Amino acid sequence: MSRRNKLEKFAELLTFPNVYQNYHYKNPRLQGTHGQEVDLKGRWCSEHFKNDAPLVVELACGGGEYTLALAEQYPMKNFVGVDIKGNRIWKGARKALEADLRNVAFLRTRIEQLMHFFAPDEIDEIWITFPDPFLRKSKANRRLTSPHFLDTYWTLLKKDGEVHLKTDSPELFAFTLDSLQEHRSCEVICADHDIYSKTLTQPELAIQTFYEKMHLAEGKTIKHIQFRFRS
């Protein structure tokens, strides 16, 4: 992508009513349309979505394929896709506007910043779909199922709120199970190392992004872990 094209997209992001951006991790302020500063912490449903429906958050959402598909599948829920890449957010947000999906919003920020923008017990469900597995041991703490991220999810999720991980990485799958076993409050609901080897019991798992289709074409198996936190 050319620099000019990227800058044009970033400028257009400022006009999108379904996008909120944090520009620097050292300054945890959130800006909405035309750069207006907003505070949605604890008020995503009431202030942005104007309802009290369940709130579902997808982390590292990329271009928002999974977020959009979930929103179409569950119109009575609210969805927020989170990613740091502005050009990816632009793609998902624009598609949501074109499809008139009013139950979708996007948050551009580092996932390490979630505590600044969501309140404790605000989120009903979290999806983590094909995140970077960070296979080098030196980067293990960047994996989205590392202990410090699990602590964040434990704080932000409502009682009995659930987390879903979908990945093609056997290393991340095994690492996640180990992390969950060591966490004081985690309860694994299911752990499947090959979801397509049997009939899917959850319609959300049938959603396939561009990268998932690519992984399947390469002969990789798709894995799923579903867990929650005990009080």
N, C-alpha and C positions, 0 to 999 in steps of 0.2 A: 504494500500500500504506500502511495506517495505521501510525503509530508503534507502537501497541500490538501490531499483528500482526507487525511487524518484530522487536520485542523478544521476542515469544513464539518466533519462529523462531530467533533468536540463542540463546535459552535452550535450545531443543531441540537445537541444534547441539552443545551441550556433552555431550549424552547419546549422540550418534552414535559408534559404534566405528570408523567409516570416515572420520572427519574429524579433521584436525589444523590448528591455527590459530596464526598469528603475529599478535599484536595490534598491534605497533608496529614499524615498520621500523628504528627506532633501538635496539630491544631484540630481537635475532634469536633469540628463544627460541620453542620450539614446544610447544604444549599439546594434549593429546589429550582423551580422555573425562574429563568432570568436572574439567577444568582441570589434569590431571596433566601435569607437564613431561616431555617425551620427547625423545630424540635419535635420529632415524632416518637421519641423514646417513651414507651408505654402507651402510645396513642396512634399506632399505625392503623388500626381498624377504625377507630372513631374519627380520626382527622383526615386520613387519606382515603380510605375505602368507604367511610361513612356508613359503617354497619358494625355488627358485633359477631361476625362469622369467624370460624377458626382461622388462625394465621399459620401458614406453611412457608418455610424459608428454604430455598435451595442455595447451598454454598458452592462457590467456584462455578457459577452457572454458565460461564462462557457466553455464547450467543443466545442463551435462554431457551434452547430447544425443549429441554425437559420442563422448565418452568411453564412455558406456554402450553405444552401438551397436558400437563397436570391441570392447568387453569381451565382448559377446554373440557377436560374430563370431569372436573369438579367445580361447576360454576357457583356453588354455594359456599366455597371457601375462598380466602384471600391468599395471594402468593407474592412473595418478594424474592427476586433473584439477586444474589450478591456476587459481585466480581470486581476486581481492581482495574481491569482493562476497559477503557472508555469505548474503544471501537467495537468490542464485543457487546457491551451494554447497549450501544447505539443500535446494533443489529436486532437484538431481542426487543428493545423498547419500541422500535419502529414497527416491527411485526405486530406487536400487541396493539398498538394504536390503529394500524391498518385493519386488524381483525376485530376491532372494538371490544377487546378483552379488558373490561374495566376492573376485573378482579386480579390484575397483575401490576406490580410496580417493580422497579429495579433500584438497587442501592449500590453505588460505586464506592467501594472502600476496601481496605485490607480486612481480612477475616479476623485478624487479631484485634480489630477495633469494634467488634460486635457489641461489647458491653457498653460502649458509648451511645449506641443507637437503638438498642432494644432493652427493655426493662426486665427484671427478674419475673419469671412466670408469665411472660407475654406470648411466647411462641408455643403452638400446639404440636408442631411436627417439623423435623429438619431432614432434608435430603442432601446427600453428598454423592454426586454422580460423576464417576470417572475423574477423580482428582489426580493431580500429579502425585505419584507414589513416593517421590524423593528417595530413590533406592540407595543412595550413598548414606552410610551410617552417620556421617557427620551432619546430615540434614534431616535426621529422623524426627527432630522436634518440630519440623515444619509439616509433617504429615497431619492431616486434618482429624485423625483419631488419636493423636498424641495425648498424654494425660492432661496437659494444660488446656487443650481444646475441649476435652471431655468435661473438665471442670466448668468451662464456659457454658457448654450446652446444658449441663446439670442446673446451672443457675437460671438460664433464660427459658428453659422449657417449663410448661405447666406440669402439674402433678400427672403422672402417667403419660406425659408427652413422649413421643418416639423419635428415634433417629434411624434413617436408612442409609446404608452405604452400598453403592453399586460400583463394581470395579472389575477390570480384567486382570489385575495384578495379584498373583498368588502371594507375593511378598507383603503387600499391603493388607490382604485378607488375613494372613497369619498374624501380622503385627497387630492388627485391630483386635483380633480375638484375645491376644495376650494382654493388650492394654485394658480391654474390658474385664478380663479376669482379675486384673490387679486393682481396678478401680473399686472404691469402697461401696459404690451405690449402683453399679451397672447390673442389669439383668438382660441376658441375651434371649430374645424371643425366637429368632431363627437364624441359622447360618448355613447357607447353601453355596457350595463351591461350583455348581453348574445349574443355573436356574432353568435353562432350556432343555435339560435332559428329562424333564417331566412336565406335566400340565401346570401352567402358572396358576397360582391361587390368588394372586393379587394383580388386578388389571394395570396398576401403575407400573409394574415391572415389564410389561409388554412394550412400553415406550422405548424406541430405539433412536438415539441420536446419530449424527453422521459418524462420530468416532466409534460408537458401539458397533455400527454396521461394518466399519472398517476392521475392528478387532475380530468380529465374527468371521469376516471374509478371510482373515489370516489364520483361522482355525483356533482362536483363543476361546476359552470358556468365560462366561460372565458370572460373577459371584455377587452374592447379596447377603448383607448382615442387617438385621433389624434388632434394635435394642432400646431399652428404656431405663430410667433411673428410679430406684426405690426411694421412698421418702426417708 
